[in-house]
Amino acid sequence: MATRARGRARGRSTATAGAAAAAPAAPGAPAPGPSAAPQPRARGRARGAPVADAPPTQQMANMNLGQAQPSGNNNNPPAPRYGTRERGSQYANPLLRPIHAPAEKGTVGIKSALLTNYYPINVRMIKPFYQYKVEFEPQIDSMKLRKGLLHSVEELANAKVIYDGGMLYIPIDVGSVKEYSVVSRRNEPHTIKLIHTSTVECGNSDQFFHVVNNIMNTIAQRYMGLDRIRRDYFNPNKTIQLHSHRVELWPGYEFSVRQYSAGVLLGVDIKHKVIRIETALEFMETTIEKESGNKTAVAKAIVGEIVMTKYNNKTYKVDDIAWHMDPTKKVELRSGTMTYEEYYERHYNIKINNKTQPLLIHRLKTKVNGVQTEKLLHLVPEVCFMTGLSDRMRNDFKTMQALAEYTRQTPDVKQKALAGFRETLTEKKEAQDILDKWGLTPHDNLLQCEGRTFPPEKMVIKGSGSSPNYFDCNPAKASFDNITRKNFVLSSAEINNDYAIIVPNHQRQVAQDFIRLAKQVGPAAGVKIGEGRVITIEKETAQAYIAALTDKCVGAKTVVFLVPNQKKDRYDAIKRYCSCDYPIPVQVLQYKNVTNAKKAMSVVTKVVLQMNAKLGGELWGANIPMNDCMYVGIDTYHDPGTNKSVCGFIASLNRLCTRYYNKAVFQPNKQEIISNLQALMTKALECYKKHNDDKYPLRVIVFRDGVGDGQLNAVKEHEIRSIKNTFESLGITPQLVVAVVTKRIQQRFFKPAGNRLANPAPGTVIDNQVTRDEYFDFYLIPQSVGQGTVTPTHYNIIEWETTLTPDKIQQLAYKLCHAYYNWTGTIRVPAVCQYAHKLAFLVGQSLHREPNVQLSEVLYFL
């Protein structure tokens, strides 16, 4: 007997050749072709924008505001996606632990008990569960309708099946092939055919955690009132309005279930989605007015931004602007011809007011039969809201302070929010029924682990004669701010009077004030700087500054450009010319930073120290007793305006990590893996040899940033092989350690302090419980934060051919966090990583060309 579909999804398929807009989508799923059976028109929030019958001009077929869903006849399950930001991650990775990695953990440091943001899960499933391929006849494109029809089958509904759009998972065996006849809400008959494809054993497997995470995703959306936005889940019904700052916050969660050393753990973190009370149209109108109608400037401003359509709570990256299209554009749909404005008014009761606004373009990349294809989704700016913080907001102290009250949660507040998530799972009977059916029981209490805190570091500074002195870091803050009050600089670059300041004529006094302050703070810190030359110009254009540099700054070692504002075109032009065509380290500084009496002294101190560092002077050193070691930092930057990526490569040249070799190279198609690493490593080793009595290093320790879990195998197979090929070509056999450094992680740690929770102290390392057996990894907390919960950094060592102990590499990572010259304290990653990031960012954002080789041994990019 045929049954009728039940639940919110029933009968709500779209009239598109694509997929339902409101259902969570598996990206990369192919859109059905024109031959797909016509479906009833969508109603309610499930709809996206209309899609054309055929794609001759990629009009409305490219306009679907939802994400493509896999068809019901898809043989392969979609790529796992769940509440985590570990890019490209898999639930169970192949063994990446180095063959020679020691089994023992670290022991150095004062031990302390910590809490994590993980709940252990008791897995009671003993029997396997079953995977079925699902086929619908006729074929159904709407994910919601497919789910509704499946849950209308009593046997499947009672079994609490999990359907991911391609495969169905069920804890009972319903046979090798089984068919069900159902009727949709619109009285359309359908046949559901289940074909058994595999039996999944419970345990640490890809399929097992794929299903468990889908269970949690289902609970979050169906029973916790959360909407999925990209990879996280938010509650739009608890929006925090900050009208005076034109922004609103959506509270939510990031969560995932994975196998760790302590067992199966549910990791949860608190998230906030920032949505500006500003449409994309308002943003474009403001920009075009500011830029005097320059469309190129508007495109630069909005391309790469993330916008949100509130009618379906979807987010999209803006890839381009279709200036030739507007909401009055017509397109052929299965239901007839209509325009954008007609579609929105008919289906969402949204009236489009601006009839001449251009449309935004989002490029949706999909795979059809294994072939990568690209579709253009067209968005109406008037119904798109800007997300994230603008530069103006970031520079507004009051706005950031207001946001911090909600987003920077203390450990106590965060722990209460985590407990709220756990309590919701318990209180919702429907959620508990699903967990019980699948044999999953999250524990009530957060997981405990053990941390170890290293002693405070001592920075190497200028001493008497040839002997260095040491400066103690503040143990509570891991900072050494007071160092600038001493004559501390290890070596001065001898700037003396050999620098110039280029400034518009009407701001000449600002240049004089800079020189006065520089002569005051420089020698006090140990930097030899005197009376610079002031060169005035009539116009504040990039051309005027560059002309003054080439015509009037001959013989200057460095130049300071005093500019009125942060205009990007001018900044980029100056940096590009001075880094590529006329190689000279420079500073670009706004007037206001010198004229502000409260900040001037601090600003000029930092600028003078940067000038010294950019010319090869040494500010302070890391207290590393190990000799003959080269530390390498690698990071990549993806230029949002092009298909190119930039690799930043940094290598230390001495024991104190005060001198470096640098190189930036371009890579095609936003490639993450470094294709010419062998050439980079060869040049770095030769440079090291030149500065170290014609000797190569005995150890090479590489810190690789910018790599997701899904790329670890590629790094191991290609980049490490390139490094070893370099050693072989040079006839050397140094010890090699390669650690992948990750900042955007889910893990948080809390330290019990009486009846409250606090942040662990700087220098705390964790290498148990939340580490993974297939990795050789640890977490390091290098910093102290004045507000909120501190974020640790994850180190995953994928190559270990050394006699060092785990303690040594953990301590080295912490020491190197003190060696970044732009900050008198610790940073989140080793200095070589941050230098590599700064280099790649400058080249990708401003230069768009490879820098001049004459700057390869100075930190000109600070």
C-alpha positions in Angstrom: 0.0 0.0 0.0 1.3 3.4 -0.9 2.1 5.8 1.9 2.0 9.5 1.9 5.1 11.6 2.6 5.1 13.4 6.0 7.1 16.1 7.7 8.1 19.6 6.8 9.8 18.5 3.5 6.9 16.8 1.9 6.0 17.9 -1.6 8.4 20.8 -1.5 10.6 20.1 -4.5 11.9 22.9 -6.6 11.0 23.8 -10.2 14.6 23.9 -11.1 17.0 21.7 -12.9 19.2 22.0 -9.9 18.4 21.4 -6.3 16.4 22.6 -3.3 17.9 25.8 -2.0 17.2 25.5 1.6 18.4 22.0 2.3 22.1 21.6 3.4 24.0 20.9 0.3 27.0 18.7 -0.5 29.2 21.0 -2.7 30.3 19.6 -6.0 27.2 17.6 -6.6 26.1 17.5 -10.2 23.0 19.3 -11.3 20.5 17.1 -13.3 20.3 17.9 -17.0 17.3 19.2 -18.9 16.0 15.7 -19.3 15.1 15.5 -15.6 11.4 15.0 -14.9 9.6 18.2 -14.1 9.0 18.8 -10.4 6.3 20.8 -8.6 7.2 24.4 -7.9 8.8 24.9 -4.5 7.0 26.7 -1.7 8.3 28.1 1.5 11.9 28.6 2.6 13.1 25.6 0.6 13.2 27.5 -2.6 16.2 29.0 -4.4 16.1 31.3 -7.4 14.6 30.0 -10.7 16.7 28.0 -13.0 16.4 28.0 -16.8 15.4 24.9 -18.7 18.6 25.1 -20.9 21.9 26.8 -20.3 22.5 28.6 -23.6 23.5 31.9 -21.9 23.9 30.6 -18.3 21.1 32.9 -17.3 18.8 31.6 -14.7 20.2 28.2 -14.8 23.2 29.9 -13.3 21.0 31.9 -10.9 20.0 29.1 -8.4 20.6 30.7 -5.0 20.7 27.3 -3.4 23.5 24.8 -3.5 23.4 21.8 -5.8 22.3 18.5 -4.3 23.3 15.1 -5.5 20.6 13.3 -7.5 18.9 10.3 -6.0 20.8 8.0 -8.4 24.2 9.1 -7.3 26.3 6.0 -6.7 28.8 7.7 -4.4 28.1 9.3 -1.0 28.9 13.0 -0.9 32.2 14.2 0.6 31.9 14.3 4.4 30.9 17.8 5.7 30.2 18.6 9.3 30.8 21.2 12.0 34.5 21.6 11.8 36.9 24.1 10.1 39.6 21.5 9.4 39.7 22.1 5.7 39.6 19.1 3.5 39.5 16.9 6.6 38.6 13.2 6.7 37.2 11.3 9.6 39.9 8.7 9.6 43.2 9.6 7.9 45.8 7.1 6.8 48.6 6.7 9.2 50.6 9.9 9.0 52.7 9.3 12.1 56.4 9.2 11.2 57.9 5.8 11.2 60.7 6.9 13.6 58.5 9.0 15.9 59.1 8.0 19.6 56.3 6.5 21.5 56.9 8.5 24.7 55.3 11.9 25.4 57.0 15.0 26.7 57.8 15.3 30.4 59.3 18.8 30.8 57.2 21.5 32.6 55.0 21.9 35.5 52.0 19.5 35.2 48.4 20.7 35.7 44.9 19.3 35.2 42.9 20.9 32.4 39.4 20.6 31.0 38.8 20.4 27.2 35.8 21.4 25.1 35.1 17.7 24.4 32.5 15.3 25.6 33.4 11.6 25.5 30.8 9.5 23.7 30.0 6.0 24.8 29.5 3.9 21.7 27.1 1.0 22.5 26.8 -0.2 18.9 28.1 -3.7 18.7 26.4 -4.9 15.6 27.3 -3.3 12.2 25.0 -1.0 10.4 24.1 -1.1 6.7 24.7 1.3 3.8 22.2 1.4 0.9 22.2 3.2 -2.4 18.9 5.0 -2.8 17.1 5.4 -6.2 13.9 7.3 -6.8 11.6 6.7 -9.7 11.0 9.2 -11.2 14.2 10.9 -10.2 13.8 13.7 -7.6 16.2 16.6 -7.4 14.9 18.1 -4.2 16.8 17.0 -1.1 13.9 17.9 1.2 11.4 15.9 -0.8 13.7 12.9 -0.9 14.1 13.0 2.8 10.4 13.5 3.3 9.5 10.5 1.2 12.0 8.3 3.0 10.6 9.3 6.4 7.1 8.6 5.2 8.0 4.9 5.1 7.2 3.7 8.6 9.9 1.0 8.7 12.6 3.6 7.8 11.2 6.3 10.1 11.1 3.9 13.1 14.7 2.8 12.4 15.9 6.5 12.6 17.7 6.2 9.3 20.4 8.7 8.2 20.3 10.0 4.6 23.1 12.2 3.3 21.7 12.8 -0.1 23.4 9.8 -1.8 23.5 7.0 0.6 21.1 5.8 3.4 22.4 4.3 6.6 20.3 2.2 8.8 20.9 0.1 11.9 18.8 -2.8 10.7 19.2 -5.1 7.7 16.2 -4.7 5.2 17.6 -7.0 2.7 19.8 -6.8 -0.4 17.2 -4.9 -2.5 13.9 -3.5 -1.3 11.3 -1.3 -2.9 8.7 1.0 -1.3 5.8 2.8 -3.0 5.0 6.2 -1.7 2.8 9.2 -2.7 4.0 12.8 -2.3 1.9 15.6 -0.9 0.8 16.4 -4.4 -0.5 12.9 -5.0 2.4 12.0 -7.2 3.4 8.3 -7.0 7.1 7.5 -6.4 9.1 4.3 -6.0 12.0 4.2 -3.6 14.5 1.4 -4.2 17.2 0.5 -1.7 20.2 -1.4 -2.9 22.6 -2.8 -0.3 26.2 -1.6 -1.0 28.2 -2.4 2.2 28.0 -3.3 5.8 29.8 -0.9 8.1 31.5 -2.1 11.2 31.5 0.2 14.2 34.9 1.7 15.0 37.5 4.1 13.7 36.5 4.2 10.0 35.6 6.9 7.5 32.0 5.6 7.1 31.4 5.2 10.8 32.3 8.8 11.6 30.5 10.0 8.5 27.3 8.5 9.8 27.8 9.7 13.4 28.5 13.3 12.3 25.4 13.1 10.1 23.4 12.0 13.1 24.6 15.1 15.0 23.9 17.3 12.0 20.3 15.9 11.8 19.7 16.6 15.5 21.1 20.1 15.3 18.8 21.1 12.3 15.7 19.1 13.1 15.5 19.3 16.9 17.7 22.1 18.2 16.4 24.9 15.9 19.7 25.6 14.3 20.3 26.6 10.7 23.4 25.4 8.9 25.5 28.1 7.4 28.5 26.7 5.6 30.1 24.3 8.2 28.6 25.7 11.4 25.1 25.8 13.0 23.5 29.1 14.1 20.3 30.1 15.9 18.6 33.0 13.9 15.9 33.2 16.6 18.4 34.4 19.2 20.0 37.2 17.1 21.9 39.8 19.1 21.2 43.2 17.6 23.9 45.9 17.7 22.0 48.6 15.8 24.3 51.5 16.7 27.1 49.6 15.1 25.0 48.4 12.1 25.8 44.7 12.8 24.0 41.7 14.3 25.4 38.4 15.7 23.9 35.0 15.3 25.1 32.6 18.1 25.8 29.1 17.2 28.0 26.0 17.4 30.8 24.3 15.6 30.9 20.6 16.4 32.4 17.3 15.2 32.8 13.7 16.3 36.1 12.0 15.8 38.4 9.3 17.2 41.1 10.7 19.5 43.5 9.1 21.9 40.9 9.2 24.7 38.3 7.5 22.5 35.3 8.8 20.5 34.9 12.5 21.4 32.3 15.1 20.6 34.0 18.4 20.2 32.0 21.6 20.6 32.9 25.3 20.3 30.9 28.4 20.4 30.6 30.5 17.3 29.1 33.8 16.3 28.1 34.8 12.8 28.7 38.5 12.1 26.1 39.9 9.7 26.2 43.6 8.8 23.0 45.6 8.7 24.1 46.6 5.2 23.1 45.1 1.9 25.5 44.4 -0.8 23.8 47.1 -2.9 24.3 49.7 -0.1 28.0 48.6 0.1 28.4 49.0 -3.6 26.7 52.4 -3.7 28.9 53.7 -0.9 32.0 52.4 -2.6 31.1 53.8 -6.0 30.4 57.2 -4.5 33.7 57.1 -2.6 35.6 56.1 -5.7 33.9 58.6 -8.1 32.1 56.0 -10.1 35.1 53.7 -10.6 33.6 50.3 -11.3 37.0 48.6 -11.0 37.3 49.9 -7.5 33.8 48.6 -6.6 34.7 45.1 -8.0 38.0 45.1 -6.0 36.1 46.0 -2.9 33.3 43.4 -3.0 35.0 40.5 -4.9 36.1 37.9 -2.3 33.5 39.1 0.3 30.9 36.7 1.7 27.2 37.7 1.4 24.1 36.1 3.0 20.6 35.8 1.6 18.4 35.8 4.7 15.4 34.3 2.9 17.2 30.9 2.9 20.1 31.6 5.3 22.7 30.7 2.6 26.1 32.4 2.2 28.0 32.9 -1.0 31.4 34.2 -1.9 31.3 37.0 -4.5 33.5 36.1 -7.4 32.5 38.9 -9.9 29.9 41.5 -10.9 27.7 41.1 -13.9 27.4 44.7 -14.9 25.4 43.9 -18.0 22.6 42.1 -16.0 19.9 43.6 -13.7 16.7 42.3 -12.0 14.6 43.0 -15.1 16.5 40.3 -17.0 14.1 37.7 -18.3 14.7 34.0 -18.5 12.8 30.9 -19.6 11.8 28.6 -16.8 9.8 25.3 -16.9 6.9 27.3 -15.6 7.3 30.1 -18.1 9.2 33.3 -18.5 9.8 35.6 -15.6 12.3 38.2 -14.4 14.3 38.2 -11.2 12.0 40.8 -9.6 8.9 38.8 -10.6 10.4 35.7 -9.2 11.3 37.2 -5.8 7.9 38.9 -5.5 6.0 35.7 -6.4 7.9 33.2 -4.3 9.3 35.2 -1.4 7.0 38.3 -1.3 10.2 40.4 -1.7 9.8 43.5 -3.8 13.0 44.5 -5.7 13.2 48.3 -5.6 16.3 49.1 -7.6 15.7 47.9 -11.1 19.1 48.9 -12.5 21.4 47.3 -10.0 24.0 44.9 -11.5 24.0 41.3 -10.3 26.7 39.5 -8.2 28.3 36.3 -9.5 29.1 33.3 -7.4 31.0 30.5 -9.2 29.7 27.1 -8.1 32.1 24.4 -9.0 30.6 21.0 -9.5 31.6 17.6 -10.8 29.5 15.9 -13.4 30.6 12.3 -14.2 34.0 13.1 -12.7 34.5 16.2 -14.8 34.9 19.5 -13.1 32.3 22.1 -14.2 31.5 25.6 -13.2 28.1 27.3 -12.9 27.5 30.9 -12.3 24.9 31.8 -9.6 23.6 35.3 -10.0 22.6 37.2 -6.8 20.6 40.4 -6.5 22.6 42.7 -4.3 19.5 44.3 -2.7 18.6 41.0 -1.0 22.2 40.0 0.0 23.6 41.1 3.3 27.3 41.7 3.9 28.9 39.4 6.5 32.0 39.7 8.5 33.7 42.9 9.7 34.7 45.7 7.3 38.0 47.5 7.7 36.2 50.5 9.1 34.6 48.3 11.8 37.9 46.7 12.6 39.4 50.1 13.1 36.5 51.3 15.3 37.3 50.7 18.9 33.8 51.0 20.1 32.4 48.5 17.6 35.1 46.0 18.4 34.5 46.5 22.1 30.8 45.9 21.7 31.4 42.7 19.7 33.9 41.4 22.2 31.3 41.4 24.9 29.7 38.5 23.1 32.3 36.9 21.0 35.3 36.9 23.5 33.8 34.6 26.1 35.7 33.8 29.2 36.4 30.1 30.0 33.5 30.2 32.6 31.0 31.6 30.1 32.2 29.3 27.4 31.9 26.2 29.6 28.3 27.2 30.5 27.4 27.5 26.8 28.9 24.1 26.2 26.9 22.7 29.0 23.8 24.2 27.4 24.5 22.3 24.2 24.8 19.1 26.1 21.6 19.7 28.1 19.7 20.3 24.9 20.7 16.9 23.6 19.3 15.4 26.8 16.1 17.4 27.0 14.9 16.9 23.5 13.2 13.5 23.5 13.4 13.2 19.7 17.2 13.8 19.8 17.6 11.3 22.6 15.6 8.7 20.6 17.9 9.0 17.6 21.0 8.7 19.8 19.6 5.7 21.6 18.6 4.0 18.4 22.2 4.3 17.2 23.7 3.4 20.5 25.4 6.8 21.2 25.6 8.3 24.7 27.5 11.6 25.2 28.9 12.0 28.7 27.6 14.7 31.0 31.0 16.2 31.8 33.8 17.6 29.8 36.9 15.5 29.2 39.9 16.1 31.4 43.5 16.1 30.2 47.0 16.9 31.5 49.0 20.0 30.5 52.6 20.9 31.1 53.8 24.5 31.4 57.4 25.5 30.3 59.4 28.0 32.4 59.3 31.6 31.1 61.8 32.3 28.4 64.8 34.6 28.5 65.4 36.9 25.4 68.9 37.5 24.2 69.7 41.2 24.0 72.7 43.5 23.8 75.2 43.0 26.6 78.6 44.4 27.4 81.3 43.8 24.9 80.8 40.6 22.9 78.8 38.9 25.6 75.0 39.1 25.3 72.6 39.9 28.1 69.3 38.2 28.9 65.9 39.7 29.6 63.2 37.8 31.5 59.8 37.5 29.9 56.7 38.3 32.0 55.6 34.8 33.0 51.9 35.8 33.1 51.8 37.4 29.7 54.8 35.9 27.9 55.7 39.4 26.9 58.8 41.6 27.2 57.3 45.1 26.5 59.7 46.8 28.9 62.6 45.8 26.7 62.2 48.9 24.6 63.1 51.1 27.6 66.6 49.6 27.6 69.6 49.8 25.2 68.7 46.3 24.0 69.2 46.1 20.2 71.7 43.3 19.4 73.1 45.1 16.4 72.3 48.4 14.8 71.9 48.8 11.0 73.8 52.1 11.2 71.0 54.2 9.7 72.6 57.4 10.9 71.5 60.3 8.7 71.1 58.0 5.6 67.3 58.0 5.4 64.7 60.2 3.8 61.2 61.2 4.6 58.9 62.0 1.7 55.9 64.1 2.7 53.4 66.5 1.0 54.6 70.1 1.5 51.7 71.1 3.8 52.7 68.3 6.2 56.4 69.1 6.5 56.1 69.6 10.2 54.9 66.0 10.6 58.2 64.9 9.1 60.1 67.1 11.5 58.2 65.6 14.4 59.1 62.1 13.2 62.8 62.9 13.1 62.7 64.5 16.5 61.1 61.5 18.0 63.3 59.0 16.1 66.4 60.7 17.4 65.0 60.4 20.9 63.8 56.7 20.9 66.3 55.2 18.5 69.6 55.7 20.3 67.9 54.9 23.6 67.1 51.5 22.2 70.5 51.0 20.6 69.5 52.1 17.0 71.9 54.6 15.4 69.6 57.0 13.7 70.1 60.7 13.2 68.8 63.6 11.1 67.1 62.3 8.0 66.4 64.3 4.8 62.9 65.8 4.4 61.7 65.8 0.8 58.4 67.5 0.0 56.0 66.9 -2.8 53.1 68.9 -4.1 50.6 66.1 -4.7 49.6 63.1 -2.6 49.6 60.6 -5.5 51.6 57.4 -5.8 53.4 58.9 -8.9 54.5 61.9 -6.9 55.9 59.8 -4.1 57.7 57.5 -6.5 59.2 60.3 -8.5 60.6 61.9 -5.4 62.1 58.6 -4.4 64.0 58.1 -7.7 65.0 61.8 -8.2 65.9 63.0 -4.7 66.7 60.0 -2.5 69.9 58.8 -4.1 72.1 57.3 -1.4 69.4 56.8 1.2 69.4 53.4 2.9 65.7 53.5 3.7 62.7 55.9 3.1 59.7 56.8 5.1 56.6 57.8 3.1 54.1 59.9 5.1 50.7 59.5 3.5 47.2 61.0 4.4 45.2 57.7 4.6 45.2 54.0 3.8 44.4 54.3 0.2 45.2 50.8 -1.2 46.2 51.8 -4.7 48.8 54.3 -3.5 50.1 51.9 -0.9 50.4 49.0 -3.4 52.1 51.2 -6.0 54.7 52.4 -3.5 55.4 48.9 -2.1 55.5 47.4 -5.6 58.0 49.9 -6.9 60.2 49.7 -3.8 60.1 45.9 -3.6 60.5 45.0 -7.3 61.8 47.9 -9.5 63.9 50.0 -7.0 64.8 47.6 -4.2 64.9 49.5 -1.0 63.3 48.8 2.4 60.6 51.4 3.1 57.9 52.5 5.6 54.5 53.8 4.7 53.0 55.7 7.6 49.9 57.8 8.0 50.2 61.4 9.3 47.7 60.8 12.1 49.9 58.2 13.7 52.6 60.9 14.2 50.4 63.8 15.1 48.5 61.9 17.8 50.3 63.0 20.9 49.2 59.9 22.9 50.4 57.4 20.3 53.3 59.2 18.6 56.1 58.0 20.8 55.0 54.4 20.7 54.4 54.5 16.9 57.8 56.0 16.1 59.5 53.5 18.4 58.0 50.7 16.5 58.8 52.3 13.1 62.4 52.9 14.1 62.8 49.3 15.2 61.2 48.1 11.9 63.6 50.3 9.9 66.5 48.7 11.8 65.2 45.2 11.2 64.5 45.8 7.5 68.1 46.9 6.9 69.5 43.8 8.5 69.9 45.0 12.1 69.1 42.5 14.9 66.6 43.5 17.6 66.6 40.5 20.0 67.3 36.8 19.8 65.6 33.6 20.8 67.5 31.8 23.5 68.1 28.6 21.6 71.2 26.7 22.8 71.2 24.3 19.8 73.8 25.1 17.1 73.9 24.2 13.3 70.1 24.2 12.8 68.1 25.9 10.1 64.5 26.8 10.8 62.1 27.1 7.8 58.7 28.6 7.6 56.4 28.1 4.7 52.9 29.6 4.1 50.7 30.3 1.1 48.3 33.1 0.3 45.5 32.9 -2.3 44.9 36.1 -4.2 41.0 36.5 -4.3 41.2 38.5 -7.5 43.2 35.9 -9.5 43.7 32.2 -9.8 47.2 32.5 -8.5 48.7 31.6 -5.1 51.8 33.0 -3.5 54.2 30.9 -1.5 56.2 32.6 1.2 59.4 30.9 2.1 61.6 31.9 5.1 64.8 30.2 6.4 66.9 31.3 9.4 70.6 31.8 8.9 71.9 31.9 12.5 71.4 30.3 15.9 69.6 33.2 17.5 67.1 33.5 14.6 67.9 37.1 13.9 68.8 36.8 10.2 66.8 35.2 7.4 66.6 34.3 3.8 63.3 35.0 2.1 61.7 34.1 -1.3 58.2 34.5 -2.6 57.1 32.5 -5.7 53.8 32.4 -7.6 51.8 29.2 -8.1 49.0 28.5 -10.6 45.3 27.8 -9.9 45.4 28.5 -6.2 47.7 25.5 -5.6 48.5 24.8 -2.0 51.3 22.3 -2.4 54.6 24.0 -3.2 55.7 22.8 -6.7 59.2 24.3 -6.7 60.2 23.6 -3.1 63.5 21.9 -4.2 64.7 25.1 -5.8 63.7 27.2 -2.7 65.4 24.8 -0.3 68.5 24.7 -2.4 68.9 28.5 -2.3 68.2 28.6 1.4 70.8 26.0 2.2 73.4 27.7 0.0 72.6 31.0 1.8 73.0 29.4 5.2 76.3 27.9 4.1 77.5 31.4 3.0 76.8 32.8 6.5 78.1 29.9 8.5 81.8 29.3 7.6 80.9 27.4 4.5 79.0 24.7 6.5 75.5 23.4 5.8 73.2 22.9 8.8 73.2 19.6 10.7 69.4 19.9 11.3 66.6 21.3 9.3 63.3 21.9 11.1 60.4 23.0 8.9 57.2 24.6 10.1 54.5 24.3 7.4 51.5 26.6 7.7 48.4 26.8 5.6 47.7 23.1 5.1 44.4 21.3 5.9 44.0 17.7 7.1 43.0 16.6 3.6 46.4 17.8 2.2 48.7 16.2 4.7 49.3 13.2 2.5 50.2 15.5 -0.5 52.6 17.4 1.7 54.2 14.2 3.0 54.5 12.7 -0.5 55.6 15.8 -2.5 57.1 18.5 -0.3 59.1 16.2 2.0 60.3 14.3 -1.0 61.4 17.6 -2.6 63.3 18.5 0.6 65.1 15.1 0.7 65.9 15.4 -3.0 67.6 18.7 -2.2 69.7 17.1 0.5 70.7 14.3 -2.0 71.6 16.8 -4.7 73.9 18.7 -2.4 75.4 15.6 -0.9 74.3 16.3 2.7 72.4 14.3 5.3 71.0 16.7 7.9 68.4 15.6 10.4 64.9 16.6 9.2 61.7 17.5 11.1 58.6 18.7 9.4 55.7 20.0 11.5 52.4 21.2 10.0 51.1 24.2 12.0 47.4 24.9 12.3 45.8 27.9 13.9 42.1 27.5 13.0 41.2 24.6 15.3 38.3 23.6 17.4 40.2 22.6 20.6 40.1 24.8 23.7 41.5 24.2 27.1 40.4 25.5 30.6 42.3 25.4 33.8 40.3 25.0 37.1 41.1 27.8 39.5 39.1 27.4 42.7 35.4 27.7 41.8 36.0 29.1 38.4 37.8 28.4 35.1 40.8 30.3 33.8 43.0 30.2 30.7 46.1 27.9 30.9 49.4 29.9 31.4 51.5 30.8 28.3 53.9 28.0 27.4 51.4 25.2 28.2 51.7 22.1 26.0 49.1 19.3 25.7 50.1 16.0 24.1 47.5 13.6 25.4 43.8 12.7 25.3 42.8 15.0 22.4 45.7 14.0 20.2 45.2 11.3 17.5 46.8 7.9 17.4 47.5 8.2 13.7 49.4 11.5 14.2 52.5 12.6 16.1 50.9 15.8 17.4 50.6 18.3 20.3 48.9 21.5 21.2 50.8 24.6 22.4 49.4 27.7 24.1 52.1 30.3 23.5 50.1 33.5 24.4 48.1 35.1 27.1 44.8 36.9 26.2 43.4 39.8 28.1 39.8 39.0 27.2 38.1 35.7 26.2 39.4 32.2 25.9 42.9 31.5 24.5 43.2 29.6 21.3 45.9 26.9 21.1 48.0 26.1 18.1 48.2 22.5 16.7 51.5 21.0 15.6 51.3 17.7 13.6 54.8 16.3 13.0 54.7 14.4 9.7 58.5 13.8 9.4 60.8 12.8 12.2 64.4 11.9 11.3 66.2 13.3 14.2 67.8 12.5 17.6 65.7 15.2 19.2 63.2 14.3 21.9 59.5 15.4 21.9 60.3 17.8 24.7 62.9 19.5 22.5 60.7 20.1 19.5 57.9 21.4 21.8 60.2 23.8 23.5 61.7 24.9 20.2 58.2 25.8 18.9 57.6 27.9 22.0 60.9 29.7 21.9 60.4 30.6 18.2 57.1 32.2 19.1 59.1 34.9 20.8 61.3 35.8 17.8 58.8 37.9 15.7 60.1 41.5 15.4 56.7 43.2 15.1 55.7 42.2 18.6 57.4 42.4 22.0 55.9 39.1 23.2 54.8 35.8 21.9 52.7 35.2 18.8 50.5 32.2 17.9 53.0 30.5 15.6 56.8 30.2 15.3 58.3 33.5 13.9 59.4 31.8 10.7 55.7 31.0 9.9 54.6 34.5 10.6 57.3 36.0 8.5 56.4 33.6 5.7 52.7 34.7 6.0 53.7 38.4 5.9 55.8 37.9 2.8 53.1 35.9 1.0 50.4 38.4 2.0 52.4 41.4 0.8 53.2 39.8 -2.6 49.7 38.5 -3.1 47.9 41.6 -1.9 50.1 44.5 -3.1 53.0 43.5 -5.3 51.5 40.9 -7.7 55.1 40.3 -8.9 58.1 38.5 -7.5 60.2 40.8 -5.3 63.7 41.8 -6.3 66.4 39.3 -5.3 68.5 42.1 -3.7 66.0 42.0 -0.8 66.3 38.3 -0.2 68.3 38.6 3.0 66.4 41.5 4.7 63.0 41.6 6.4 61.7 44.3 4.0 58.1 42.9 4.3 57.6 43.6 8.0 
